[in-house]
Amino acid sequence: MSTVVHFEIPADDPERARRFYYEMFGWQIEKIPGMEYWLINTTGENPIGGGLMRRESPKQTITNYIDVSSIDEFIEKTKSLGGKALVSKKAVPGMGYYAICLDPEGNTFGIWEDSKEAR
């Protein structure tokens, strides 16, 4: 069964957002050296990881990433069910692949495929 495995929070001021989520929930948020990306480690019984990034467009909202067995298969499935692929399959080297999709209601979501061979 597919489940949410990662989320991304866009922010106009990433440092302000980092302080907010740390003080609000106690989340540990660390900047990746050399990148404009911060990794989020949530707390609680079933923590999931996330990311904090500088907002790329005014309407960008939180994106949840759902684990799938095949990015290519699920992009086609999204299209066949009336959705769209907004960002085609992209590699995160050594980790996996992602794509950003739009459901028929206009909501964005990400799909993620683990793959150590991703280049």
Secondary structure, DSSP 8 states (H G I E B T S, - for coil): ---EEEEEEEESSHHHHHHHHHHHH--EEEE-TTSSEEEEE--SSS--EEEEEE-SSTT---EEEEE-S-HHHHHHHHHHTT-EEEEEEEEETTTEEEEEEE-TTS-EEEEEEE-TT--
